[in-house]
Every structure is written in C-alpha cells, then in structure tokens.
Amino acid sequence: MLYMMISRTRSLKIIVYFLGFYFSSVLVEGRAKSRAAILNRPSALNALTASMAARLKRLYESWEENPDIGFVLMKGNGRAFCSGVDTVALHRLLNEGKVYECKRFFETLYKFVYLQGTYLKPHVAILDGITMGCGGGISLPGMFRLVTDKTVFSHPETQLGFHPDAGASFYLSRLPGYLGEYLALTGDKLNGVEMIACGLATHYCLNARLAWIEERLGNLMNDDPAAIDSSLAQYGDLVYPDRSSILRRIDTIDKCFSHDTVEEIIDSLENEAAGAYDDWCKTVLRKMKEASPLSLKVTLRSIREGRFQSLDQCLAREYRISLAWISKSVSNDFTEGVRARLVDNDFAPKWYPASLEEVSKDMVEYYFTPLGELEPELVLPTSLREPYI
C-alpha cells in the first residue's frame, strides 16, 4: 500500500512537471551545441509578458556563460513569432494603478534587447509568421535573422497611442532612405522578401523547408558563424520584391517622409495624392489620420534622433518615452488606444490632443526629458558590452 502511494506521488510529480513544461510561456530545446528559446503563447500570438521577458533574460545570460553552448536560437510556437508586448496586460495593470510593475517590465525588456544586441555568441532568430512591435526588438539586434513566406513585420504602435520601442528607433532609422519613418508612422507591413531587400533580415526560406534548416542547425557541432550561415543558406531562396511591393515606392516615400514635421509629411502626401493614379497615398493618409497625433510627433522625433545614436542611447531614450506614456502626465492615449483597438474593439479611440495642431512643442518635449532624481534612468552595462550591430 505504501509502495503504491509513493508510486502515485512520483507519477503525479512527473505529470505536474511535464504539464508545467508544456504550458510554460518560454520553452527550451537542448541541442548538440546550441539551445533554443521557444515563445509559447500561440493563442496570444506569443505576445510578450513580464515573466517571459525576465525568463528570456535569465536564460540568455546563463547560456552565454555556459562553455558547452556554442550558439542560441529563438523562434515562436504557432502562426506568430511574436506579436509584440502584451498591451492588454499592461492596460489592465495601469487601470489597477500598478505603474511600478509596468516600469519594471520595460526595464527588463530593454535590458534583454541590449543583451541581444551585445551577445557574445551567434544568435539565430526564426521570424516565421507575425512579427510586430517588440517582436523585432528581441530578434533583429542578433547576428542572423531568418524570414519566410509566412513572415509579416510591422510596427503599429502609433495606432495604439504609443511609440515604436525596444530598439526600434535604432534599427528603423538605419533602413534605406526614409523607409523607417514610413513604417513607424503608418504601421504598414513588410513581408519576408521585403525584409531581406531592406536589410532587416539576413536569410530567407520557404516555411515548408524550416524543419530541414532547424535539423541542420541542431546537428552543428561548432559555433563558427560561417557554418551557421551556410546552414541557413542551404535551403534558402534567392528572392526579389514583387511589383506591388512598397519598396517599389521608395522614391515617393523619401520625397514625402523626409520632411521635418508630421504636418509637412501629410501635406506632401496630399499633394502626391492629388496627382496620383492609384489610392496608395490616400491609404497612407488614412492610416496616419487614424493614429494618435501625439504619438505621430513623438515617434517622428524618436526615429530622427535614433539616426545619430547608438543602441544603448536609443534604448535609454525609449525608456524615458515609455515611462512618460504610462504616467499619463500629458496624455491618456496609450490606455485609450489599447481600449479602443484591443479591449472594447470599437476602433474609435478618443485621442488627446485630438489633432496635430493641438500638440504643442512642450507636450512632445516632455517625452524626451531626462528622468528626475526620484526616477532612475535605464542603466545598461555599456562599459562591459559593445553592440554587435
């Protein structure tokens, strides 16, 4: 009887262990010379939570110190790589007055992005499926970025009354011409082929061949970047943007989005729309006019400053901006945008200020002002780690 009780207890512990592993939001796969972190919230499109960001940071720190691990891989479970921050969870925390928890989340996330951008070992991100918001931040700073025919990349933050963060002002500002401003202000999407063409990704393959690439990577016995590169390219494809690609409009994008203010950008788009034979300019204008006016102005300045700043400087500035948004000191647009588009789904946010004309210079300046004595700045180990990019 005692033996049966012990056996049942052990069986129960084993079941609980495997259930805990299965339902973990970040799974781990061990391979011959590597480790894989798997984002595992498929029903939420792998939206990143505070616990996921903290676990990723701990895992990556431990893997970097482990001499038996040569390189690291990250991927998502389901039809998304990562759809960005779990903004609904942040919305709930802010409504409950738990601002401190939101601050710690951003601090942890940005520190992980910096760890990713300064990682001492080769890193492979498999961006198969939806990759939005901070999904780019936790992957693009790494050495290798593999995209597929299922990849959809975007930064829709201005539609939510927020700003592209987690390093976005660094990598978007370094895209050809003014493509970064265009993507940040409109929230428009890029597919995998376009990400290759503009330099956001390093390798491309069909989704149907991913299993072959992962098997090849899993069998590697060294951490030579050349060997990893060869494995990623083994089943790759040579691809070019099709005729409908947004990249075919780069001249128009540069012409319109090179202006110094959001108002001038909109005026330029309206002039282009007046003489255009298609509705592209009108669609872009509609997207921008649906966004938070304050978010548009803050985002444009953030991307422009990012052109001349290092990764750590961009993250420090983005941290200030994010804390200003969640403080609601100037505007409630972040919680209002999430409410309208993700909680109540009425798609009718009441922005404040309601128009670009009502957004003052002082309002925008507040988001870029250094934090006070009672609110420490984001501290990154810049003296110990230099960015890979």
Buried (B, 14 or more C-beta within 10 A) or exposed (E): EEEEEEEEEEEEEEEEEEEEEEEBBBBBEEBEBBBBBBBBBEEBBBBBBBEBBBBBBEBBEEBBEEEEBBBBBBBBBBBBBBBBBBBBBBBBBBEEEEBEBBBBBBBBBBBBBBBBBBBEBBBBBBBBBBBBBBBBBBBBBBBBBBBBBBBBBBBBBBBBBBBBBBBBBBBBBBBEBBBBBBBBBBBBBBBBBBBBBBEBBBBBBBBEBBEEBBEBBBEBEEBEEEBBBEBBBBBBBEBEBEEEBBBEBBEBBBBBBEBEEBBEBBEBBEEBBEEEEEEBBBEBBEBBEBBBBBBBBBBBBBBBBBBEBBBBBBBBBBBBBBBBBBBBEBBBBBBBBBBBBEBEEEEEBEBBBEEBEEBEEEBBEBBBEEBEEEEEEBEBEBEEBEBBB
